Amino acid sequence: MQAIKVTILGKQIPLKVEDGEVESMKRIADFVDEKFRMYRQELTNQPDSTAMILAALSIAGELFELRQEIREVEDSEVDLMKQVNSEMEKLIAEFS
């Protein structure tokens, strides 16, 4: 484990991460910080907590959409493989 510090909304946050995950965690923290800042700029009359909650919901929404897209791609891959297998079975049957 390695101790690192990331900055979110100007606040340093200490974290312990696996050695191979340092750069990844820094990129994630930068992404979160950017989202928080974007929402805070848009919602100047709201407390930081509201901007943070809305940013977190936005990030979660992106995650859910990507997961759905992955499921759809996986499903289409399964369908495609079934079609390929069926066509190969037909070809094998023709040559048998």
N, CA, C and O atoms as CSV, one atom per row, in Angstrom:
chain,resi,resn,atom,element,x,y,z
A,1,MET,N,N,0.844,-1.184,0.000
A,1,MET,CA,C,0.000,0.000,0.000
A,1,MET,C,C,0.884,1.241,0.000
A,1,MET,O,O,1.987,1.258,0.546
A,2,GLN,N,N,0.354,2.267,-0.631
A,2,GLN,CA,C,1.105,3.513,-0.717
A,2,GLN,C,C,0.194,4.658,-0.284
A,2,GLN,O,O,-0.973,4.713,-0.671
A,3,ALA,N,N,0.727,5.554,0.508
A,3,ALA,CA,C,-0.020,6.728,0.953
A,3,ALA,C,C,0.135,7.830,-0.082
A,3,ALA,O,O,1.246,8.176,-0.484
A,4,ILE,N,N,-1.007,8.377,-0.509
A,4,ILE,CA,C,-0.988,9.506,-1.441
A,4,ILE,C,C,-1.959,10.558,-0.930
A,4,ILE,O,O,-2.758,10.301,-0.030
A,5,LYS,N,N,-1.877,11.736,-1.512
A,5,LYS,CA,C,-2.840,12.798,-1.228
A,5,LYS,C,C,-3.433,13.250,-2.539
A,5,LYS,O,O,-2.723,13.473,-3.521
A,6,VAL,N,N,-4.757,13.384,-2.542
A,6,VAL,CA,C,-5.451,13.927,-3.704
A,6,VAL,C,C,-6.158,15.195,-3.246
A,6,VAL,O,O,-6.417,15.379,-2.057
A,7,THR,N,N,-6.465,16.059,-4.192
A,7,THR,CA,C,-7.117,17.318,-3.857
A,7,THR,C,C,-8.500,17.349,-4.487
A,7,THR,O,O,-8.651,17.205,-5.700
A,8,ILE,N,N,-9.498,17.539,-3.650
A,8,ILE,CA,C,-10.890,17.670,-4.093
A,8,ILE,C,C,-11.415,18.979,-3.530
A,8,ILE,O,O,-11.410,19.187,-2.316
A,9,LEU,N,N,-11.870,19.865,-4.414
A,9,LEU,CA,C,-12.368,21.187,-4.019
A,9,LEU,C,C,-11.385,21.918,-3.098
A,9,LEU,O,O,-11.778,22.542,-2.112
A,10,GLY,N,N,-10.115,21.824,-3.442
A,10,GLY,CA,C,-9.091,22.538,-2.689
A,10,GLY,C,C,-8.688,21.904,-1.373
A,10,GLY,O,O,-7.852,22.450,-0.654
A,11,LYS,N,N,-9.265,20.767,-1.049
A,11,LYS,CA,C,-8.936,20.082,0.205
A,11,LYS,C,C,-8.114,18.836,-0.095
A,11,LYS,O,O,-8.493,18.004,-0.919
A,12,GLN,N,N,-6.984,18.727,0.592
A,12,GLN,CA,C,-6.166,17.531,0.410
A,12,GLN,C,C,-6.756,16.386,1.219
A,12,GLN,O,O,-7.112,16.533,2.388
A,13,ILE,N,N,-6.845,15.244,0.554
A,13,ILE,CA,C,-7.421,14.059,1.180
A,13,ILE,C,C,-6.382,12.946,1.122
A,13,ILE,O,O,-5.951,12.554,0.037
A,14,PRO,N,N,-5.974,12.430,2.290
A,14,PRO,CA,C,-5.003,11.339,2.290
A,14,PRO,C,C,-5.696,10.010,1.984
A,14,PRO,O,O,-6.784,9.730,2.489
A,15,LEU,N,N,-5.051,9.205,1.156
A,15,LEU,CA,C,-5.587,7.895,0.792
A,15,LEU,C,C,-4.466,6.869,0.834
A,15,LEU,O,O,-3.293,7.205,0.667
A,16,LYS,N,N,-4.832,5.633,1.055
A,16,LYS,CA,C,-3.895,4.522,0.905
A,16,LYS,C,C,-4.402,3.671,-0.247
A,16,LYS,O,O,-5.548,3.221,-0.256
A,17,VAL,N,N,-3.523,3.462,-1.217
A,17,VAL,CA,C,-3.899,2.698,-2.406
A,17,VAL,C,C,-2.822,1.669,-2.713
A,17,VAL,O,O,-1.682,1.784,-2.263
A,18,GLU,N,N,-3.202,0.674,-3.479
A,18,GLU,CA,C,-2.231,-0.322,-3.932
A,18,GLU,C,C,-1.181,0.372,-4.790
A,18,GLU,O,O,-1.479,1.356,-5.468
A,19,ASP,N,N,0.034,-0.135,-4.761
A,19,ASP,CA,C,1.132,0.492,-5.495
A,19,ASP,C,C,0.798,0.703,-6.974
A,19,ASP,O,O,1.118,1.754,-7.530
A,20,GLY,N,N,0.179,-0.252,-7.601
A,20,GLY,CA,C,-0.127,-0.149,-9.022
A,20,GLY,C,C,-1.327,0.722,-9.344
A,20,GLY,O,O,-1.650,0.907,-10.517
A,21,GLU,N,N,-1.994,1.260,-8.335
A,21,GLU,CA,C,-3.211,2.038,-8.556
A,21,GLU,C,C,-3.034,3.530,-8.296
A,21,GLU,O,O,-4.010,4.279,-8.322
A,22,VAL,N,N,-1.807,3.969,-8.046
A,22,VAL,CA,C,-1.562,5.370,-7.688
A,22,VAL,C,C,-2.014,6.314,-8.797
A,22,VAL,O,O,-2.795,7.234,-8.555
A,23,GLU,N,N,-1.526,6.088,-10.000
A,23,GLU,CA,C,-1.864,6.991,-11.107
A,23,GLU,C,C,-3.348,6.933,-11.436
A,23,GLU,O,O,-3.965,7.957,-11.733
A,24,SER,N,N,-3.911,5.753,-11.382
A,24,SER,CA,C,-5.338,5.603,-11.648
A,24,SER,C,C,-6.168,6.375,-10.625
A,24,SER,O,O,-7.129,7.053,-10.990
A,25,MET,N,N,-5.805,6.276,-9.357
A,25,MET,CA,C,-6.546,6.984,-8.317
A,25,MET,C,C,-6.407,8.494,-8.470
A,25,MET,O,O,-7.357,9.235,-8.218
A,26,LYS,N,N,-5.234,8.949,-8.879
A,26,LYS,CA,C,-5.043,10.386,-9.105
A,26,LYS,C,C,-5.929,10.880,-10.245
A,26,LYS,O,O,-6.515,11.959,-10.159
A,27,ARG,N,N,-6.025,10.083,-11.318
A,27,ARG,CA,C,-6.900,10.460,-12.442
A,27,ARG,C,C,-8.364,10.475,-12.006
A,27,ARG,O,O,-9.125,11.361,-12.394
A,28,ILE,N,N,-8.750,9.494,-11.203
A,28,ILE,CA,C,-10.127,9.443,-10.705
A,28,ILE,C,C,-10.411,10.666,-9.838
A,28,ILE,O,O,-11.458,11.299,-9.977
A,29,ALA,N,N,-9.488,10.996,-8.949
A,29,ALA,CA,C,-9.667,12.157,-8.075
A,29,ALA,C,C,-9.762,13.436,-8.900
A,29,ALA,O,O,-10.575,14.309,-8.594
A,30,ASP,N,N,-8.944,13.555,-9.937
A,30,ASP,CA,C,-9.021,14.737,-10.814
A,30,ASP,C,C,-10.380,14.824,-11.495
A,30,ASP,O,O,-10.954,15.906,-11.620
A,31,PHE,N,N,-10.892,13.673,-11.935
A,31,PHE,CA,C,-12.207,13.636,-12.585
A,31,PHE,C,C,-13.298,14.081,-11.614
A,31,PHE,O,O,-14.150,14.901,-11.957
A,32,VAL,N,N,-13.263,13.533,-10.400
A,32,VAL,CA,C,-14.257,13.889,-9.380
A,32,VAL,C,C,-14.149,15.379,-9.037
A,32,VAL,O,O,-15.163,16.071,-8.941
A,33,ASP,N,N,-12.941,15.860,-8.857
A,33,ASP,CA,C,-12.730,17.267,-8.540
A,33,ASP,C,C,-13.287,18.161,-9.649
A,33,ASP,O,O,-13.923,19.178,-9.371
A,34,GLU,N,N,-13.047,17.782,-10.893
A,34,GLU,CA,C,-13.560,18.559,-12.023
A,34,GLU,C,C,-15.085,18.606,-12.017
A,34,GLU,O,O,-15.682,19.664,-12.222
A,35,LYS,N,N,-15.711,17.455,-11.779
A,35,LYS,CA,C,-17.184,17.406,-11.724
A,35,LYS,C,C,-17.713,18.274,-10.579
A,35,LYS,O,O,-18.656,19.045,-10.758
A,36,PHE,N,N,-17.102,18.141,-9.412
A,36,PHE,CA,C,-17.541,18.935,-8.264
A,36,PHE,C,C,-17.423,20.421,-8.566
A,36,PHE,O,O,-18.335,21.192,-8.269
A,37,ARG,N,N,-16.307,20.823,-9.154
A,37,ARG,CA,C,-16.093,22.238,-9.475
A,37,ARG,C,C,-17.113,22.725,-10.500
A,37,ARG,O,O,-17.629,23.836,-10.381
A,38,MET,N,N,-17.401,21.908,-11.496
A,38,MET,CA,C,-18.371,22.279,-12.521
A,38,MET,C,C,-19.743,22.535,-11.887
A,38,MET,O,O,-20.393,23.538,-12.181
A,39,TYR,N,N,-20.171,21.625,-11.023
A,39,TYR,CA,C,-21.479,21.796,-10.388
A,39,TYR,C,C,-21.469,22.971,-9.406
A,39,TYR,O,O,-22.463,23.688,-9.286
A,40,ARG,N,N,-20.376,23.161,-8.723
A,40,ARG,CA,C,-20.300,24.288,-7.787
A,40,ARG,C,C,-20.384,25.607,-8.537
A,40,ARG,O,O,-21.016,26.545,-8.051
A,41,GLN,N,N,-19.765,25.704,-9.708
A,41,GLN,CA,C,-19.835,26.923,-10.511
A,41,GLN,C,C,-21.243,27.167,-11.031
A,41,GLN,O,O,-21.686,28.313,-11.104
A,42,GLU,N,N,-21.949,26.101,-11.392
A,42,GLU,CA,C,-23.305,26.228,-11.908
A,42,GLU,C,C,-24.307,26.558,-10.809
A,42,GLU,O,O,-25.323,27.205,-11.064
A,43,LEU,N,N,-24.024,26.116,-9.595
A,43,LEU,CA,C,-24.969,26.273,-8.481
A,43,LEU,C,C,-24.373,27.196,-7.416
A,43,LEU,O,O,-24.178,26.793,-6.269
A,44,THR,N,N,-24.092,28.423,-7.806
A,44,THR,CA,C,-23.401,29.343,-6.899
A,44,THR,C,C,-24.209,29.669,-5.649
A,44,THR,O,O,-23.631,30.009,-4.617
A,45,ASN,N,N,-25.521,29.574,-5.722
A,45,ASN,CA,C,-26.366,29.907,-4.567
A,45,ASN,C,C,-26.656,28.705,-3.675
A,45,ASN,O,O,-27.378,28.823,-2.685
A,46,GLN,N,N,-26.096,27.550,-4.021
A,46,GLN,CA,C,-26.342,26.331,-3.256
A,46,GLN,C,C,-25.107,25.995,-2.416
A,46,GLN,O,O,-23.989,26.364,-2.774
A,47,PRO,N,N,-25.311,25.303,-1.315
A,47,PRO,CA,C,-24.140,24.887,-0.520
A,47,PRO,C,C,-23.298,23.865,-1.286
A,47,PRO,O,O,-23.782,23.188,-2.193
A,48,ASP,N,N,-22.031,23.773,-0.897
A,48,ASP,CA,C,-21.128,22.818,-1.540
A,48,ASP,C,C,-21.685,21.401,-1.495
A,48,ASP,O,O,-21.520,20.633,-2.443
A,49,SER,N,N,-22.342,21.061,-0.400
A,49,SER,CA,C,-22.860,19.693,-0.265
A,49,SER,C,C,-23.882,19.378,-1.360
A,49,SER,O,O,-23.923,18.254,-1.860
A,50,THR,N,N,-24.706,20.359,-1.734
A,50,THR,CA,C,-25.684,20.129,-2.799
A,50,THR,C,C,-24.978,19.909,-4.127
A,50,THR,O,O,-25.338,19.009,-4.886
A,51,ALA,N,N,-23.970,20.734,-4.408
A,51,ALA,CA,C,-23.208,20.572,-5.649
A,51,ALA,C,C,-22.509,19.222,-5.668
A,51,ALA,O,O,-22.460,18.559,-6.704
A,52,MET,N,N,-21.969,18.814,-4.529
A,52,MET,CA,C,-21.276,17.534,-4.453
A,52,MET,C,C,-22.239,16.374,-4.662
A,52,MET,O,O,-21.906,15.404,-5.343
A,53,ILE,N,N,-23.418,16.467,-4.085
A,53,ILE,CA,C,-24.417,15.404,-4.249
A,53,ILE,C,C,-24.843,15.305,-5.708
A,53,ILE,O,O,-24.938,14.206,-6.254
A,54,LEU,N,N,-25.100,16.444,-6.342
A,54,LEU,CA,C,-25.512,16.418,-7.741
A,54,LEU,C,C,-24.388,15.908,-8.642
A,54,LEU,O,O,-24.643,15.184,-9.605
A,55,ALA,N,N,-23.159,16.279,-8.334
A,55,ALA,CA,C,-22.023,15.778,-9.109
A,55,ALA,C,C,-21.890,14.264,-8.927
A,55,ALA,O,O,-21.641,13.537,-9.889
A,56,ALA,N,N,-22.057,13.797,-7.690
A,56,ALA,CA,C,-21.979,12.355,-7.428
A,56,ALA,C,C,-23.079,11.614,-8.184
A,56,ALA,O,O,-22.840,10.539,-8.735
A,57,LEU,N,N,-24.277,12.185,-8.211
A,57,LEU,CA,C,-25.372,11.563,-8.963
A,57,LEU,C,C,-25.058,11.544,-10.457
A,57,LEU,O,O,-25.362,10.570,-11.146
A,58,SER,N,N,-24.457,12.611,-10.950
A,58,SER,CA,C,-24.070,12.667,-12.356
A,58,SER,C,C,-23.041,11.590,-12.681
A,58,SER,O,O,-23.160,10.897,-13.691
A,59,ILE,N,N,-22.032,11.450,-11.824
A,59,ILE,CA,C,-21.008,10.425,-12.027
A,59,ILE,C,C,-21.631,9.033,-11.979
A,59,ILE,O,O,-21.317,8.178,-12.806
A,60,ALA,N,N,-22.513,8.812,-11.010
A,60,ALA,CA,C,-23.182,7.515,-10.902
A,60,ALA,C,C,-24.040,7.253,-12.140
A,60,ALA,O,O,-24.099,6.124,-12.627
A,61,GLY,N,N,-24.702,8.291,-12.647
A,61,GLY,CA,C,-25.497,8.145,-13.862
A,61,GLY,C,C,-24.644,7.722,-15.042
A,61,GLY,O,O,-25.036,6.851,-15.818
A,62,GLU,N,N,-23.464,8.344,-15.179
A,62,GLU,CA,C,-22.540,7.959,-16.247
A,62,GLU,C,C,-22.121,6.502,-16.099
A,62,GLU,O,O,-22.073,5.759,-17.079
A,63,LEU,N,N,-21.818,6.101,-14.869
A,63,LEU,CA,C,-21.416,4.723,-14.602
A,63,LEU,C,C,-22.521,3.746,-14.994
A,63,LEU,O,O,-22.258,2.743,-15.656
A,64,PHE,N,N,-23.760,4.037,-14.586
A,64,PHE,CA,C,-24.876,3.153,-14.899
A,64,PHE,C,C,-25.096,3.068,-16.408
A,64,PHE,O,O,-25.370,1.989,-16.934
A,65,GLU,N,N,-24.977,4.211,-17.115
A,65,GLU,CA,C,-25.146,4.196,-18.565
A,65,GLU,C,C,-24.067,3.344,-19.231
A,65,GLU,O,O,-24.357,2.567,-20.141
A,66,LEU,N,N,-22.828,3.492,-18.778
A,66,LEU,CA,C,-21.744,2.697,-19.354
A,66,LEU,C,C,-21.921,1.220,-19.074
A,66,LEU,O,O,-21.654,0.384,-19.937
A,67,ARG,N,N,-22.369,0.894,-17.871
A,67,ARG,CA,C,-22.629,-0.517,-17.558
A,67,ARG,C,C,-23.707,-1.081,-18.465
A,67,ARG,O,O,-23.597,-2.217,-18.928
A,68,GLN,N,N,-24.752,-0.296,-18.727
A,68,GLN,CA,C,-25.825,-0.740,-19.606
A,68,GLN,C,C,-25.299,-0.938,-21.023
A,68,GLN,O,O,-25.641,-1.919,-21.683
A,69,GLU,N,N,-24.465,-0.008,-21.491
A,69,GLU,CA,C,-23.883,-0.146,-22.818
A,69,GLU,C,C,-23.023,-1.404,-22.912
A,69,GLU,O,O,-23.053,-2.102,-23.925
A,70,ILE,N,N,-22.265,-1.692,-21.871
A,70,ILE,CA,C,-21.427,-2.894,-21.853
A,70,ILE,C,C,-22.305,-4.138,-21.913
A,70,ILE,O,O,-22.005,-5.076,-22.651
A,71,ARG,N,N,-23.395,-4.150,-21.132
A,71,ARG,CA,C,-24.311,-5.302,-21.167
A,71,ARG,C,C,-24.884,-5.498,-22.565
A,71,ARG,O,O,-24.989,-6.623,-23.051
A,72,GLU,N,N,-25.258,-4.374,-23.213
A,72,GLU,CA,C,-25.821,-4.477,-24.557
A,72,GLU,C,C,-24.796,-5.007,-25.547
A,72,GLU,O,O,-25.131,-5.829,-26.400
A,73,VAL,N,N,-23.555,-4.551,-25.445
A,73,VAL,CA,C,-22.494,-5.043,-26.326
A,73,VAL,C,C,-22.256,-6.529,-26.065
A,73,VAL,O,O,-22.128,-7.314,-27.004
A,74,GLU,N,N,-22.197,-6.911,-24.791
A,74,GLU,CA,C,-21.994,-8.323,-24.462
A,74,GLU,C,C,-23.126,-9.181,-25.003
A,74,GLU,O,O,-22.891,-10.263,-25.541
A,75,ASP,N,N,-24.371,-8.690,-24.858
A,75,ASP,CA,C,-25.521,-9.434,-25.383
A,75,ASP,C,C,-25.431,-9.581,-26.898
A,75,ASP,O,O,-25.710,-10.650,-27.441
A,76,SER,N,N,-25.040,-8.499,-27.582
A,76,SER,CA,C,-24.947,-8.583,-29.040
A,76,SER,C,C,-23.798,-9.505,-29.458
A,76,SER,O,O,-23.881,-10.180,-30.484
A,77,GLU,N,N,-22.724,-9.530,-28.658
A,77,GLU,CA,C,-21.623,-10.453,-28.943
A,77,GLU,C,C,-22.091,-11.902,-28.805
A,77,GLU,O,O,-21.737,-12.754,-29.620
A,78,VAL,N,N,-22.883,-12.175,-27.777
A,78,VAL,CA,C,-23.407,-13.525,-27.579
A,78,VAL,C,C,-24.286,-13.916,-28.759
A,78,VAL,O,O,-24.182,-15.027,-29.279
A,79,ASP,N,N,-25.155,-12.991,-29.181
A,79,ASP,CA,C,-26.021,-13.278,-30.329
A,79,ASP,C,C,-25.198,-13.521,-31.588
A,79,ASP,O,O,-25.488,-14.435,-32.361
A,80,LEU,N,N,-24.180,-12.706,-31.789
A,80,LEU,CA,C,-23.328,-12.863,-32.965
A,80,LEU,C,C,-22.605,-14.203,-32.934
A,80,LEU,O,O,-22.516,-14.883,-33.957
A,81,MET,N,N,-22.089,-14.589,-31.772
A,81,MET,CA,C,-21.397,-15.876,-31.661
A,81,MET,C,C,-22.356,-17.033,-31.922
A,81,MET,O,O,-21.962,-18.032,-32.525
A,82,LYS,N,N,-23.601,-16.917,-31.479
A,82,LYS,CA,C,-24.588,-17.957,-31.759
A,82,LYS,C,C,-24.816,-18.078,-33.267
A,82,LYS,O,O,-24.916,-19.181,-33.804
A,83,GLN,N,N,-24.898,-16.927,-33.942
A,83,GLN,CA,C,-25.090,-16.941,-35.394
A,83,GLN,C,C,-23.883,-17.566,-36.088
A,83,GLN,O,O,-24.038,-18.376,-37.003
A,84,VAL,N,N,-22.688,-17.191,-35.654
A,84,VAL,CA,C,-21.468,-17.746,-36.253
A,84,VAL,C,C,-21.431,-19.248,-36.041
A,84,VAL,O,O,-21.139,-19.996,-36.974
A,85,ASN,N,N,-21.722,-19.702,-34.833
A,85,ASN,CA,C,-21.729,-21.137,-34.543
A,85,ASN,C,C,-22.751,-21.859,-35.396
A,85,ASN,O,O,-22.476,-22.943,-35.910
A,86,SER,N,N,-23.919,-21.276,-35.551
A,86,SER,CA,C,-24.962,-21.894,-36.363
A,86,SER,C,C,-24.516,-22.017,-37.814
A,86,SER,O,O,-24.717,-23.054,-38.445
A,87,GLU,N,N,-23.913,-20.963,-38.337
A,87,GLU,CA,C,-23.436,-21.004,-39.727
A,87,GLU,C,C,-22.310,-22.013,-39.893
A,87,GLU,O,O,-22.234,-22.707,-40.907
A,88,MET,N,N,-21.433,-22.093,-38.892
A,88,MET,CA,C,-20.345,-23.073,-38.967
A,88,MET,C,C,-20.892,-24.488,-38.911
A,88,MET,O,O,-20.400,-25.369,-39.617
A,89,GLU,N,N,-21.897,-24.719,-38.089
A,89,GLU,CA,C,-22.524,-26.042,-38.014
A,89,GLU,C,C,-23.146,-26.418,-39.355
A,89,GLU,O,O,-23.074,-27.571,-39.780
A,90,LYS,N,N,-23.759,-25.431,-40.020
A,90,LYS,CA,C,-24.351,-25.680,-41.332
A,90,LYS,C,C,-23.268,-26.052,-42.346
A,90,LYS,O,O,-23.442,-26.978,-43.138
A,91,LEU,N,N,-22.155,-25.327,-42.315
A,91,LEU,CA,C,-21.054,-25.607,-43.231
A,91,LEU,C,C,-20.478,-27.006,-42.969
A,91,LEU,O,O,-20.203,-27.760,-43.902
A,92,ILE,N,N,-20.305,-27.328,-41.716
A,92,ILE,CA,C,-19.759,-28.649,-41.361
A,92,ILE,C,C,-20.727,-29.738,-41.827
A,92,ILE,O,O,-20.305,-30.769,-42.351
A,93,ALA,N,N,-22.011,-29.504,-41.636
A,93,ALA,CA,C,-23.025,-30.491,-42.064
A,93,ALA,C,C,-23.008,-30.664,-43.575
A,93,ALA,O,O,-23.215,-31.775,-44.065
A,94,GLU,N,N,-22.767,-29.590,-44.328
A,94,GLU,CA,C,-22.718,-29.668,-45.777
A,94,GLU,C,C,-21.535,-30.507,-46.251
A,94,GLU,O,O,-21.637,-31.218,-47.250
A,95,PHE,N,N,-20.420,-30.425,-45.541
A,95,PHE,CA,C,-19.211,-31.157,-45.932
A,95,PHE,C,C,-19.160,-32.573,-45.363
A,95,PHE,O,O,-18.279,-33.353,-45.724
A,96,SER,N,N,-20.080,-32.902,-44.494
A,96,SER,CA,C,-20.078,-34.235,-43.880
A,96,SER,C,C,-20.774,-35.255,-44.717
A,96,SER,O,O,-20.853,-36.421,-44.330
